[in-house]
């Protein structure tokens, strides 16, 4: 799975994540009690998560979606965007 970042200090950066499911925040434990990035949405391909989009806190959903479309993540990963999984969701 590829983590893609929108906004903040690492805007337009990406990295590989060796996980089945993306964490809700990145990094997961900053020590400061405040997440630097929040999971915004994921892209699924063949039932698996191909990418996860992380957004800087406070960045409007519409802006994150606009940037993700502009960067064409869905086409690049041949995936369908969907809302981020939430804890406890079936």
Z-matrix of the N, CA and C atoms (Angstrom, degrees):
N
C 1 1.443
C 2 1.532 1 107.32
N 3 1.321 2 114.21 1 144.38
C 4 1.463 3 120.81 2 -179.16
C 5 1.521 4 108.30 3 -109.64
N 6 1.323 5 117.36 4 130.59
C 7 1.464 6 122.57 5 174.84
C 8 1.523 7 107.76 6 -95.20
N 9 1.332 8 116.28 7 130.34
C 10 1.456 9 123.30 8 -177.83
C 11 1.528 10 108.04 9 -120.88
N 12 1.318 11 117.50 10 135.12
C 13 1.455 12 121.32 11 -173.11
C 14 1.527 13 111.78 12 -114.15
N 15 1.331 14 114.88 13 134.93
C 16 1.460 15 122.62 14 -179.78
C 17 1.524 16 107.75 15 -122.72
N 18 1.330 17 116.32 16 125.47
C 19 1.460 18 121.29 17 178.61
C 20 1.522 19 112.12 18 80.94
N 21 1.303 20 115.46 19 176.11
C 22 1.459 21 121.42 20 177.86
C 23 1.523 22 113.35 21 70.02
N 24 1.314 23 115.86 22 -164.12
C 25 1.463 24 121.40 23 -172.92
C 26 1.523 25 113.82 24 -74.69
N 27 1.309 26 118.33 25 -21.98
C 28 1.476 27 120.33 26 179.83
C 29 1.524 28 111.46 27 -113.16
N 30 1.331 29 116.79 28 31.72
C 31 1.460 30 121.83 29 178.95
C 32 1.525 31 110.81 30 -50.42
N 33 1.332 32 115.63 31 137.00
C 34 1.458 33 124.02 32 177.93
C 35 1.527 34 112.90 33 67.42
N 36 1.326 35 117.16 34 20.80
C 37 1.463 36 121.74 35 174.12
C 38 1.514 37 108.82 36 -96.73
N 39 1.306 38 115.53 37 163.23
C 40 1.459 39 120.20 38 175.97
C 41 1.512 40 110.04 39 -150.65
N 42 1.329 41 115.11 40 159.71
C 43 1.461 42 121.00 41 179.51
C 44 1.520 43 109.70 42 -155.74
N 45 1.322 44 116.19 43 155.89
C 46 1.456 45 121.21 44 175.36
C 47 1.513 46 109.63 45 -80.60
N 48 1.338 47 116.17 46 142.99
C 49 1.466 48 122.73 47 174.64
C 50 1.517 49 107.23 48 -123.63
N 51 1.303 50 116.24 49 124.06
C 52 1.457 51 121.13 50 178.66
C 53 1.533 52 108.23 51 -91.92
N 54 1.325 53 115.28 52 74.71
C 55 1.470 54 121.81 53 -177.13
C 56 1.522 55 108.60 54 -146.26
N 57 1.327 56 115.17 55 160.28
C 58 1.463 57 119.79 56 173.63
C 59 1.523 58 111.36 57 -84.21
N 60 1.329 59 115.99 58 -34.33
C 61 1.461 60 121.28 59 -178.70
C 62 1.527 61 108.61 60 -132.96
N 63 1.323 62 117.11 61 140.27
C 64 1.460 63 119.74 62 -179.29
C 65 1.525 64 111.23 63 -74.40
N 66 1.335 65 117.82 64 145.72
C 67 1.465 66 119.54 65 174.36
C 68 1.525 67 109.88 66 -68.43
N 69 1.317 68 117.54 67 155.62
C 70 1.463 69 121.58 68 -179.47
C 71 1.526 70 112.35 69 -69.88
N 72 1.334 71 116.16 70 -22.95
C 73 1.461 72 121.34 71 -179.83
C 74 1.527 73 108.39 72 -136.02
N 75 1.320 74 115.68 73 150.88
C 76 1.450 75 119.34 74 176.18
C 77 1.520 76 108.61 75 -135.90
N 78 1.324 77 118.44 76 132.12
C 79 1.455 78 124.76 77 -11.71
C 80 1.515 79 110.53 78 -66.65
N 81 1.325 80 115.31 79 157.14
C 82 1.463 81 120.03 80 -174.66
C 83 1.516 82 112.45 81 -62.32
N 84 1.323 83 118.02 82 -38.76
C 85 1.457 84 120.95 83 -175.86
C 86 1.525 85 109.06 84 -134.51
N 87 1.320 86 116.58 85 98.89
C 88 1.466 87 120.45 86 -176.91
C 89 1.518 88 112.51 87 -84.58
N 90 1.324 89 117.93 88 -16.81
C 91 1.448 90 120.76 89 -176.02
C 92 1.516 91 112.08 90 84.98
N 93 1.319 92 117.23 91 -19.36
C 94 1.463 93 121.52 92 179.62
C 95 1.523 94 111.32 93 -93.84
N 96 1.354 95 117.09 94 -5.47
C 97 1.450 96 120.90 95 179.81
C 98 1.514 97 114.01 96 77.68
N 99 1.323 98 116.86 97 13.20
C 100 1.456 99 120.63 98 -177.18
C 101 1.530 100 108.19 99 -139.53
N 102 1.314 101 115.97 100 127.17
C 103 1.467 102 120.89 101 -178.95
C 104 1.518 103 110.48 102 -72.52
N 105 1.310 104 116.30 103 143.17
C 106 1.458 105 120.37 104 175.55
C 107 1.521 106 110.86 105 -84.21
N 108 1.335 107 116.32 106 -30.56
C 109 1.464 108 121.74 107 179.51
C 110 1.516 109 109.62 108 -141.62
N 111 1.333 110 115.58 109 142.94
C 112 1.462 111 122.12 110 178.10
C 113 1.525 112 108.89 111 -112.36
N 114 1.326 113 115.48 112 141.75
C 115 1.464 114 120.79 113 176.76
C 116 1.520 115 108.37 114 -65.43
N 117 1.313 116 117.41 115 123.58
C 118 1.461 117 121.93 116 -178.65
C 119 1.521 118 111.59 117 -100.33
N 120 1.328 119 117.17 118 -53.32
C 121 1.462 120 120.46 119 176.34
C 122 1.530 121 109.74 120 -157.39
N 123 1.313 122 114.82 121 167.92
C 124 1.460 123 121.18 122 179.34
C 125 1.525 124 108.82 123 -123.77
N 126 1.319 125 115.80 124 160.95
C 127 1.454 126 121.59 125 174.04
C 128 1.523 127 108.26 126 -116.96
N 129 1.330 128 115.99 127 124.03
C 130 1.469 129 120.69 128 -179.57
C 131 1.518 130 110.56 129 -102.39
N 132 1.320 131 113.94 130 140.06
C 133 1.457 132 121.65 131 176.35
C 134 1.521 133 107.31 132 -136.94
N 135 1.323 134 116.56 133 117.26
C 136 1.462 135 120.05 134 -179.29
C 137 1.517 136 113.64 135 61.78
N 138 1.323 137 117.49 136 29.98
C 139 1.458 138 122.00 137 179.17
C 140 1.517 139 114.43 138 88.99
N 141 1.327 140 117.41 139 -16.14
C 142 1.467 141 121.41 140 179.28
C 143 1.521 142 110.26 141 -97.47
N 144 1.322 143 116.31 142 155.25
C 145 1.456 144 120.60 143 174.86
C 146 1.520 145 107.90 144 -81.00
N 147 1.328 146 115.73 145 117.48
C 148 1.464 147 121.63 146 -179.38
C 149 1.530 148 111.09 147 -89.44
N 150 1.339 149 115.65 148 -34.08
C 151 1.463 150 119.07 149 179.37
C 152 1.521 151 109.84 150 -150.80
N 153 1.337 152 114.91 151 158.48
C 154 1.458 153 122.54 152 176.48
C 155 1.521 154 107.51 153 -130.60
N 156 1.320 155 116.46 154 129.60
C 157 1.462 156 121.07 155 179.05
C 158 1.527 157 108.48 156 -99.44
N 159 1.321 158 114.72 157 122.94
C 160 1.456 159 122.25 158 176.51
C 161 1.516 160 108.70 159 -107.68
N 162 1.335 161 116.16 160 135.94
C 163 1.458 162 121.47 161 -178.58
C 164 1.519 163 110.14 162 -119.61
N 165 1.321 164 115.07 163 147.01
C 166 1.455 165 120.62 164 174.93
C 167 1.528 166 108.50 165 -61.97
N 168 1.349 167 117.94 166 139.35
C 169 1.462 168 119.83 167 178.61
C 170 1.527 169 111.11 168 -55.53
N 171 1.314 170 115.43 169 139.13
C 172 1.453 171 121.12 170 178.03
C 173 1.519 172 114.28 171 88.96
N 174 1.325 173 117.59 172 -9.66
C 175 1.461 174 120.13 173 177.56
C 176 1.532 175 107.91 174 -75.57
N 177 1.317 176 116.64 175 127.25
C 178 1.468 177 121.82 176 -175.91
C 179 1.526 178 111.19 177 -62.36
N 180 1.337 179 116.45 178 142.55
C 181 1.466 180 122.01 179 179.06
C 182 1.526 181 111.85 180 -53.20
N 183 1.318 182 116.39 181 -44.59
C 184 1.454 183 120.40 182 -179.01
C 185 1.518 184 112.23 183 -60.46
N 186 1.316 185 116.52 184 -37.64
C 187 1.460 186 121.06 185 179.05
C 188 1.532 187 110.56 186 -68.88
N 189 1.327 188 117.28 187 -41.95
C 190 1.469 189 121.27 188 178.38
C 191 1.529 190 109.20 189 -62.47
N 192 1.320 191 117.27 190 -44.75
C 193 1.468 192 121.37 191 179.80
C 194 1.529 193 111.11 192 -64.09
N 195 1.322 194 117.69 193 -40.46
C 196 1.458 195 121.49 194 178.46
C 197 1.535 196 110.68 195 -61.98
N 198 1.317 197 116.18 196 -46.16
C 199 1.462 198 120.83 197 -179.29
C 200 1.528 199 110.76 198 -65.13
N 201 1.338 200 117.22 199 -42.51
C 202 1.471 201 120.75 200 179.08
C 203 1.527 202 110.63 201 -61.50
N 204 1.342 203 116.76 202 -40.72
C 205 1.477 204 119.85 203 176.31
C 206 1.524 205 110.91 204 -65.30
N 207 1.315 206 116.38 205 -43.29
C 208 1.465 207 121.19 206 -179.70
C 209 1.531 208 110.82 207 -61.63
N 210 1.314 209 116.36 208 -40.25
C 211 1.467 210 120.55 209 179.46
C 212 1.527 211 111.65 210 -80.73
N 213 1.326 212 116.02 211 -7.75
C 214 1.467 213 123.37 212 173.48
C 215 1.527 214 113.88 213 58.85
N 216 1.324 215 115.92 214 41.73
C 217 1.468 216 120.51 215 -178.79
C 218 1.524 217 112.09 216 -57.68
N 219 1.323 218 117.81 217 -43.95
C 220 1.473 219 120.87 218 -176.42
C 221 1.526 220 110.98 219 -59.27
N 222 1.311 221 117.36 220 -46.84
C 223 1.466 222 119.97 221 178.99
C 224 1.524 223 110.92 222 -66.83
N 225 1.299 224 116.28 223 -43.29
C 226 1.471 225 121.04 224 -177.73
C 227 1.527 226 112.18 225 -57.88
N 228 1.338 227 116.28 226 -37.88
C 229 1.460 228 120.73 227 -178.17
C 230 1.525 229 112.11 228 -102.73
N 231 1.340 230 117.46 229 6.48
C 232 1.458 231 122.22 230 -177.74
C 233 1.531 232 109.71 231 47.91
N 234 1.326 233 114.59 232 54.73
C 235 1.460 234 121.15 233 -173.04
C 236 1.528 235 110.19 234 -135.36
N 237 1.328 236 114.88 235 164.50
C 238 1.457 237 122.31 236 178.30
C 239 1.527 238 108.24 237 -110.13
N 240 1.353 239 117.86 238 121.77
C 241 1.457 240 119.90 239 178.82
C 242 1.525 241 111.21 240 -68.54
N 243 1.321 242 115.08 241 144.74
C 244 1.464 243 121.21 242 174.84
C 245 1.509 244 108.90 243 -150.22
N 246 1.338 245 117.50 244 158.36
C 247 1.472 246 120.49 245 -179.60
C 248 1.523 247 111.09 246 -56.10
N 249 1.305 248 114.94 247 152.01
C 250 1.468 249 120.64 248 178.43
C 251 1.523 250 110.51 249 -61.82
N 252 1.336 251 117.17 250 140.64
C 253 1.463 252 119.36 251 174.60
C 254 1.522 253 110.41 252 -63.36
N 255 1.288 254 116.59 253 142.96
C 256 1.463 255 121.58 254 -179.71
C 257 1.527 256 109.82 255 -111.85
N 258 1.332 257 116.20 256 147.53
C 259 1.478 258 118.87 257 179.72
C 260 1.526 259 110.85 258 -57.80
N 261 1.308 260 115.69 259 136.45
C 262 1.455 261 121.19 260 177.72
C 263 1.508 262 114.67 261 82.45
N 264 1.332 263 117.75 262 -4.49
C 265 1.469 264 120.18 263 178.97
C 266 1.518 265 109.02 264 -76.44
N 267 1.323 266 115.20 265 141.83
C 268 1.461 267 119.13 266 -178.38
C 269 1.505 268 111.19 267 -85.07
